[in-house]
Amino acid sequence: MSAASAAPKEKSTRRAAGVVGLAVVASRLFGLLREVVFAAMFGAGELLDVYIAAFRIPNLLRDMFAEGALSIAFTTLFTRTWEKEGEAPAWALANLILSTMIVVMGVICVTAILFAPAVVEVTNFGFHNVPGKFALAVQLTRILFPFILFVSLAAAVMGMLNARFVFAVPASASTVFNIVSVVAGVGLAFAFQPQALAHWRHPAFDQRALYGVSLGVLLGGLAQLSMQLPSLLRLGFRFRWRLAFTDPRLAELWRLMWPSLIASATVQVNVLVNGMFASEINGGQSWLYCAFRLMQLPIGLFGVSLATATLPAVTRAAARGDMAAFGHTAKDSLRLAAFLTLPAAAGLAVLARPIIGVIYQHGRFSLHDTVQTASALQAYALGLAGYAAITVLRPCFYALNRPKIPLVVSLIGIGLNLLLNFLNMQVFHFGHVGLALITSIVATVNMAQLAFALRRHVDIGSAVSWLGFLARCLLAAAACGALAWAADDRLAMLGVARWVRLGPAVGAGVLGYFAFARLVGLSESAEAWAMIRRRLPGGRGRG
C-alpha cells in the first residue's frame, strides 16, 4: 500500500492524541478515585504503606515492562511487519509473542511469590522498624504479583490495536481496571472483615480488609485484558498457541526491548528507590505515592497520550525514510507537551494544599497527611514537563532503531538518583520532600539529554527557537500560577470553603494562561482552544 493511499486511513497525530487523551483523563480520574478510597479506608500510615509497597513491584514491572518496553517494542515490530510483510505475518507474530509472554510472565510470577521475603527486604528494608509490617508486606506481595501477567497481555493487545489506529478502546481499558478494582476491592474488604459493616459509615478497616482490596486489584487487571479482546477479534485476530523460543523475531523483539526495558524504567525505578528510602519514615511511602498519583493525571493526559499517537507515526516515517516528517511529528508533540504541562505544574505547585485536602483528606487521612503530601506534590511538580517530554522522546529512538541512547541516559539517571537520595537521607535530611525533589531533578536532566541526542539525528528545531518557545511558555505558566494563587487566597479571605474555591482558582489560572499565551504569540493556544471547542456540544463542525 502506498503512502498516499494509506494516509486517508490514518488519523492525524494530534487527533489520535486527543482521543487517547480523553480516555486517559477518565483512566487517571478513576485511578485517583481508587487511591482516594483506599487512603480513606486505611489512612496514610502502616496499612496504606504496606499496600503501596506490595503493589509497587508488579506495578513497576507493568509501567517499565508491560506498558513501557514491551508495548513500545512490540508496537514497533508489529507495525513494521504489517507494513512490509502484510496482515498474516503480523498476526503470526502476535501469536508468537502472546504465547511466549504467558510462559515467561508465569515463571516470573511463581519465582516472585516464592522469593517474596527477599523482594520486600530489598525494596522496603525500613518496614522492620514497625512490628508486623514486614510480614504483612510479604503476604500482600504474594497476592498481588500475578497482576503483572494480566496487564502484560493487556499491553500486548493494546499495542496491536494502536498499530491498527484503534486508540480509544485500549486507552479506556485502564478505566475499567480502576472501576473494577474499587468496586470489587471495597466489596471484598467488607467480605473479609464483616464486622466493619456494623459501623459502615465510619468503618475501622484492618489488615483483613487489605486482603480483599488486593484480590479486587487482581480482578481489575483481568478486566483490563478482557475488555480489549472483542476489538482485537473484530480486526481479524485469532489466537493460536505458537511457542518457538528460537524464532528470530523473538530475538529482534528482545533486541528492541532490553534497552527500552531499562530506559523506560528511569522514573519508575527512581520512584521505587525513593520508596526504599521512604520506608524508614512511617507514612512516607503513602505521602509520596498519593502525591505522585496526582502527577500521573497530567503525565498521562499530555505525555502518554501524545507518545501513544506519536510512536506509530514516527515508526512509519522512519520505515519510509521520510525523516522530515519524523522530525516534524516529534517537534510538534514535544511543543504541545511543554505547552500543556508547564501550566499544569504551576497550578499543582500553588494549589497543592487545597487540591490534596479536597481529594484525599477524608476518613483516616488527616490534616497532617495533607500537609506532608502537598509538600511532596510541589517538589514533584517541578519535574512534570520533564516527565511528559521523556514519554514523547523515548519512543523516537526505538523508531530510529537506536535504543541504546535512552538506555545510557537512563543508567545515568538511576545512578544520579541513588547518589542524591543517599545524600538527602544521610547528609541533608530533607526527608520525603527531598526524595520527591530529586526525582524531578533527575527527570529534567534525562529529558535534556534525550532532546540533545535526538537533535543529532533529526531536525526538531534549533536551540534558539526552543529557548524562545520555552521562555514564552514559562511566562504564561507564571501568570497561570499567580492568578490561581491570587484567586484561591482572595476566596479564602472571604471564608469560602476549600472545595468551593478550588474550581474558580483553577479556572482563573487556565483562562489566564491561554490569554497570556495568545498575547506572547504561542500558536499552540489557538490549536488547543480549537481542540476543546470541537469536543463541546455542537462544536463538531467548528474550528
C-alpha positions in Angstrom: 0.0 0.0 0.0 1.4 3.4 -1.0 1.8 6.2 1.5 -0.8 8.2 -0.5 -3.4 5.5 -0.2 -2.6 4.8 3.4 -2.7 8.4 4.5 -6.5 8.9 4.4 -7.0 6.0 6.7 -4.6 7.3 9.3 -5.7 9.7 11.9 -3.5 12.8 12.4 -1.2 12.5 15.4 -3.0 15.3 17.3 -6.4 13.9 16.7 -5.4 10.5 17.8 -3.7 12.1 20.8 -6.9 13.9 21.6 -8.9 10.6 21.5 -6.3 8.9 23.7 -6.2 12.0 26.0 -9.9 11.8 26.7 -9.7 8.2 27.6 -6.6 8.7 29.7 -8.3 11.5 31.6 -11.1 9.1 32.6 -8.5 6.4 33.5 -6.4 8.8 35.6 -9.5 10.2 37.4 -10.8 6.8 38.2 -7.3 5.7 39.2 -7.2 8.7 41.5 -10.6 7.7 42.9 -9.3 4.3 43.6 -6.4 5.6 45.6 -8.6 8.2 47.4 -11.0 5.4 48.5 -8.1 3.2 49.7 -6.5 6.2 51.5 -9.7 7.0 53.3 -10.1 3.3 54.3 -6.6 2.9 55.8 -5.1 6.4 56.3 -1.6 7.4 55.5 0.3 5.0 57.8 1.2 1.4 58.3 -1.6 -0.3 56.4 -1.5 2.0 53.3 2.3 1.9 53.3 2.1 -1.9 53.1 -0.5 -1.9 50.3 1.6 0.6 48.3 4.8 -1.4 48.8 3.2 -4.7 47.8 1.5 -3.2 44.7 4.6 -1.1 43.7 6.7 -4.1 42.4 4.1 -5.5 40.0 3.0 -2.0 39.1 6.6 -1.0 38.4 7.0 -4.0 36.1 3.8 -3.0 34.4 5.0 0.5 33.8 8.5 -0.3 32.6 7.9 -3.7 31.0 4.3 -4.3 30.0 3.2 -0.8 29.2 6.7 0.5 28.6 9.4 -1.6 27.0 7.1 -4.4 25.7 4.4 -2.1 24.4 6.9 0.2 22.6 9.0 -2.7 21.1 6.0 -4.8 20.2 4.1 -1.9 18.6 7.2 -1.0 16.6 7.8 -4.6 15.4 4.1 -5.3 14.7 3.7 -2.1 12.7 6.9 -2.8 10.7 5.8 -6.4 10.0 2.4 -5.3 8.8 3.8 -2.5 6.6 6.5 -4.7 5.0 5.1 -8.2 5.0 1.3 -7.9 5.3 -1.5 -8.9 7.7 -1.0 -12.7 8.0 2.7 -12.5 9.1 1.8 -9.7 11.6 -0.9 -11.9 13.2 1.5 -14.8 13.3 4.0 -12.6 15.1 1.2 -11.6 17.6 0.5 -15.3 18.4 4.2 -16.0 19.0 4.6 -13.0 21.3 1.4 -13.8 23.4 2.3 -17.4 23.8 5.9 -16.6 24.9 4.6 -13.9 27.3 2.2 -16.4 29.0 5.1 -18.8 29.7 7.7 -16.1 30.7 5.5 -14.0 32.9 4.1 -17.1 34.5 7.6 -18.2 35.6 8.3 -14.6 36.8 5.2 -14.6 39.0 5.9 -18.0 40.5 9.5 -17.0 41.3 8.4 -13.7 42.9 5.9 -15.5 45.0 8.5 -18.0 46.3 11.0 -15.3 47.0 8.7 -12.6 48.2 10.6 -12.1 51.6 13.7 -11.2 49.7 11.9 -8.9 47.4 10.4 -7.0 50.3 13.7 -7.0 52.2 15.5 -5.3 49.2 12.7 -2.7 48.4 11.3 -1.9 51.9 14.1 -2.6 54.5 12.7 0.1 56.8 9.5 -1.9 57.5 11.4 -3.9 60.1 11.1 -0.8 62.3 7.3 -1.4 62.9 6.3 -4.8 64.3 4.4 -7.0 61.8 4.7 -4.5 59.0 7.3 -6.6 57.1 5.4 -9.9 57.3 2.2 -8.3 56.1 4.0 -6.7 53.1 5.3 -10.2 52.2 1.8 -11.7 52.3 0.3 -8.9 50.1 3.2 -9.1 47.6 2.4 -12.8 47.0 -1.3 -12.0 46.4 -0.7 -9.1 44.1 2.2 -10.3 41.9 0.0 -12.2 39.3 -1.3 -8.8 38.4 1.7 -8.4 36.1 0.6 -11.4 33.9 -2.8 -9.9 33.2 -1.5 -6.4 32.4 1.4 -7.7 30.3 -1.1 -9.5 28.0 -3.3 -6.4 28.0 -0.3 -4.2 27.0 0.4 -6.5 24.0 -3.2 -6.3 22.9 -3.1 -2.6 23.3 0.0 -2.4 21.0 -1.8 -4.4 18.3 -4.9 -2.1 18.5 -2.8 1.1 18.4 -0.9 -0.2 15.4 -4.2 -0.5 13.6 -5.3 3.0 14.7 -7.7 1.8 17.4 -6.8 4.1 20.3 -9.9 4.8 22.4 -10.7 1.2 23.5 -7.2 0.3 24.8 -6.8 3.7 26.4 -10.2 3.1 28.2 -9.1 -0.3 29.5 -7.3 1.3 32.4 -10.6 2.9 33.4 -12.3 -0.5 33.5 -9.4 -1.7 35.7 -9.8 1.2 38.1 -13.6 0.8 38.4 -13.5 -3.0 38.9 -10.6 -2.6 41.5 -12.7 -0.1 43.6 -16.0 -2.0 43.4 -14.5 -5.4 43.9 -11.9 -4.2 46.4 -14.3 -2.5 48.7 -16.8 -5.3 48.4 -14.2 -7.9 49.3 -12.9 -5.7 52.1 -16.3 -5.9 53.8 -16.5 -9.6 53.0 -13.1 -10.3 54.6 -13.9 -8.1 57.6 -17.7 -8.3 58.1 -17.5 -6.6 61.5 -16.9 -3.3 59.6 -20.5 -3.5 58.2 -21.8 -2.7 61.8 -20.0 0.7 61.5 -20.3 1.2 57.8 -20.4 5.0 58.0 -17.0 5.1 59.7 -15.6 1.6 59.5 -12.2 0.8 61.1 -10.6 -1.4 58.5 -7.6 -3.6 59.5 -5.3 -5.9 57.6 -8.0 -8.4 56.8 -9.6 -5.7 54.5 -6.2 -5.3 52.8 -6.5 -8.9 51.5 -9.9 -8.1 50.0 -8.6 -4.9 48.4 -5.6 -6.8 46.9 -7.9 -9.5 45.4 -10.1 -6.7 43.9 -7.0 -5.3 42.2 -6.3 -8.7 40.6 -9.8 -8.8 39.2 -9.3 -5.3 37.8 -6.3 -6.5 35.9 -8.2 -9.4 34.4 -11.0 -7.0 33.4 -8.4 -4.7 31.7 -7.4 -7.5 29.4 -10.8 -8.9 28.8 -12.4 -5.6 27.6 -9.9 -5.2 24.7 -10.3 -8.7 23.2 -13.6 -8.0 21.3 -12.0 -5.1 19.4 -8.9 -7.3 18.5 -11.2 -10.1 17.3 -13.0 -7.7 15.0 -9.7 -6.8 13.4 -9.3 -10.4 12.3 -7.0 -11.8 15.0 -7.5 -15.4 16.2 -5.3 -16.8 18.9 -3.2 -19.9 18.1 -0.7 -21.3 20.6 2.7 -20.8 19.0 5.8 -21.3 21.2 9.2 -21.1 19.5 12.0 -19.6 21.6 14.4 -19.9 18.7 12.3 -17.8 16.3 14.5 -14.9 15.1 11.6 -12.4 15.6 11.8 -13.0 19.3 15.4 -12.2 19.2 14.6 -9.0 17.3 11.9 -8.1 19.8 14.3 -8.7 22.7 17.0 -6.5 20.9 14.5 -3.7 20.7 13.1 -4.3 24.2 16.0 -4.8 26.5 17.4 -1.2 26.1 13.8 0.1 26.3 13.3 -2.0 29.4 16.0 -0.2 31.3 15.4 3.2 29.6 11.7 3.3 30.3 12.3 2.4 33.9 14.1 5.6 34.8 11.2 7.4 36.5 9.6 4.3 38.0 12.9 2.9 39.3 13.7 6.3 40.8 10.2 6.3 42.5 11.0 2.7 43.7 14.3 3.9 45.1 12.6 6.8 46.8 10.2 4.3 48.3 13.1 2.3 49.7 14.5 5.3 51.5 11.0 6.5 52.5 10.3 3.1 54.1 12.2 4.4 57.1 9.6 7.1 57.5 6.2 5.7 58.8 3.7 7.2 56.4 6.5 8.4 54.0 5.5 5.9 51.2 1.9 7.0 51.5 2.7 10.7 51.2 4.9 10.2 48.2 2.5 7.8 46.5 -0.5 10.0 46.9 1.4 13.0 45.5 2.7 11.1 42.5 -0.8 9.8 41.7 -1.8 13.4 41.1 1.2 13.9 38.9 0.1 10.9 36.8 -3.0 12.7 35.6 -1.2 15.4 33.6 1.6 13.0 32.6 -1.0 10.5 31.3 -3.2 13.2 29.7 -0.4 15.1 27.9 2.7 12.9 27.8 1.4 9.3 27.4 -1.4 10.3 25.0 1.0 12.2 22.8 3.5 9.4 22.9 0.9 6.8 22.1 -0.1 8.6 19.0 3.4 9.7 18.0 5.1 6.2 18.1 3.2 4.7 15.1 3.6 7.9 13.1 7.4 8.2 13.6 7.8 4.4 13.1 6.1 4.7 9.7 8.1 7.8 8.8 11.3 6.0 9.6 10.3 2.9 7.7 9.6 5.1 4.6 12.8 7.1 5.1 10.9 10.4 5.5 13.0 12.0 8.2 11.5 15.4 7.6 8.1 14.0 8.6 9.7 12.2 11.5 11.3 15.4 12.9 8.1 17.5 12.3 6.0 14.9 14.2 8.5 14.7 17.1 8.8 18.5 17.4 5.1 19.0 17.2 4.4 16.6 20.0 7.2 18.0 22.2 6.0 21.5 21.8 2.5 20.6 22.7 3.6 18.5 25.7 5.6 21.5 27.0 2.7 23.9 26.3 0.3 21.8 28.3 2.4 20.6 31.2 4.1 23.8 32.3 0.8 25.5 33.4 -0.3 22.2 35.0 2.9 22.2 37.0 2.4 25.8 38.1 -1.2 25.1 39.1 -0.2 21.9 41.1 2.5 23.8 42.9 0.5 26.8 44.0 -2.7 24.9 44.8 -1.1 21.8 46.2 -2.5 22.0 49.7 -6.2 22.7 48.7 -6.0 20.1 46.0 -4.7 17.4 48.4 -7.1 18.5 51.1 -10.2 18.3 48.8 -9.2 15.0 47.2 -7.6 13.0 50.0 -8.5 14.4 53.4 -11.3 12.0 54.2 -11.8 9.2 56.6 -8.5 8.3 58.3 -6.4 10.7 56.0 -5.6 13.5 58.4 -4.6 17.2 58.1 -1.0 16.3 58.9 -1.1 13.8 56.0 -2.4 16.6 53.7 0.4 19.0 54.6 3.1 16.3 54.1 1.6 15.1 50.8 1.2 18.7 49.4 4.9 19.4 50.1 5.8 16.3 48.1 3.5 17.3 45.3 5.1 20.7 45.0 8.5 19.1 44.7 7.2 16.6 42.1 5.6 19.4 40.0 9.0 20.9 39.2 9.7 17.8 37.1 6.3 17.5 35.4 7.4 18.9 32.0 10.4 16.6 32.1 8.3 13.5 32.8 6.0 14.2 29.9 8.7 15.1 27.4 10.6 11.8 28.2 7.5 9.8 27.3 7.4 11.5 23.9 11.2 11.4 23.3 12.0 7.8 24.3 9.9 6.1 21.6 11.5 8.2 18.9 14.9 6.4 19.4 13.2 3.0 19.0 11.7 4.1 15.8 15.2 5.2 14.7 16.5 1.8 15.7 18.8 3.4 18.3 17.5 2.0 21.6 20.9 2.2 23.3 20.8 6.0 23.6 17.8 6.1 26.1 19.4 3.1 27.8 22.6 5.1 28.6 20.6 8.1 29.6 18.5 6.0 32.0 21.5 4.4 33.6 23.0 7.8 34.3 19.7 8.9 35.8 19.4 5.9 38.0 22.9 6.3 39.3 22.4 10.0 39.9 19.1 9.4 41.8 20.8 6.8 44.1 23.6 9.2 44.9 21.4 12.2 45.6 18.9 10.1 47.6 21.7 8.8 49.8 23.0 12.3 50.4 19.5 13.5 51.1 18.8 11.0 53.8 22.3 10.9 55.4 23.6 14.4 55.0 20.9 17.0 54.2 17.9 15.3 56.0 15.2 16.8 53.8 13.0 13.7 54.3 10.4 12.7 51.8 10.2 16.1 50.2 13.9 15.9 49.3 13.2 12.4 47.7 10.5 13.9 45.5 12.6 16.9 44.5 15.5 14.6 43.5 13.1 12.6 41.2 12.1 15.9 39.5 15.8 16.9 39.0 16.7 13.6 37.5 13.7 13.6 35.2 14.7 17.0 33.9 18.3 16.1 33.4 17.3 12.9 31.5 14.8 14.9 29.3 17.6 17.4 28.3 20.0 14.5 27.5 17.4 12.8 25.2 16.4 16.0 23.5 20.1 16.9 22.6 20.7 13.3 21.4 17.6 13.4 19.2 18.7 16.6 17.6 21.8 14.9 16.2 19.6 12.5 14.1 16.5 14.5 13.1 15.6 18.2 12.8 13.4 19.1 15.8 14.2 22.8 15.8 17.2 24.9 16.7 18.2 25.6 20.2 17.4 29.3 19.8 13.8 28.6 18.7 13.3 26.2 21.6 14.6 28.7 24.1 12.3 31.3 22.8 9.4 28.9 22.9 10.1 27.7 26.4 10.6 31.2 27.7 7.2 32.3 26.4 5.6 29.1 27.9 7.2 29.8 31.3 6.0 33.4 31.3 2.5 32.2 30.6 2.8 29.5 33.2 3.9 32.0 35.8 0.8 34.1 35.0 -1.3 31.0 35.4 0.2 30.2 38.8 -0.1 33.8 40.0 -3.7 34.1 39.0 -4.6 30.7 40.5 -2.9 31.6 43.8 -4.5 35.0 43.9 -8.0 33.7 43.3 -7.6 31.0 46.0 -6.1 33.4 48.5 -8.9 36.0 48.0 -11.7 33.5 48.3 -10.0 32.1 51.4 -10.0 35.5 53.0 -13.7 35.7 52.3 -14.3 32.5 54.2 -15.2 30.4 51.2 -14.8 26.6 51.7 -11.7 24.9 50.2 -13.7 22.7 47.9 -15.7 25.6 46.6 -12.8 28.0 45.9 -10.7 25.4 44.1 -12.8 25.5 41.0 -12.6 29.3 40.5 -8.9 29.2 41.3 -8.2 26.6 38.6 -10.5 28.4 36.1 -8.7 31.7 36.7 -5.3 30.0 36.1 -6.4 28.3 32.9 -8.0 31.4 31.4 -5.0 33.5 32.4 -2.6 31.0 30.8 -4.4 30.8 27.5 -4.9 34.6 27.4 -1.2 35.3 28.1 -0.2 32.6 25.6 -2.1 34.3 22.9 -0.5 37.6 23.9 3.0 36.2 23.6 2.3 34.5 20.3 2.1 30.8 21.1 0.3 29.2 18.2 -0.5 26.1 20.4 -3.0 28.3 22.3 -5.3 28.6 19.3 -4.9 24.9 18.4 -5.7 23.8 21.9 -8.8 26.0 22.0 -9.9 24.6 18.7 -9.5 21.0 20.1 -11.6 21.9 23.1 -14.3 23.6 21.1 -14.6 20.5 18.8 -15.3 18.4 21.9 -18.0 20.7 23.3 -21.7 20.0 22.5 -22.5 21.3 19.0 -18.8 22.0 18.3 -18.1 19.2 15.9 -18.2 21.4 12.9 -16.5 24.4 14.3 -12.8 25.3 14.2 
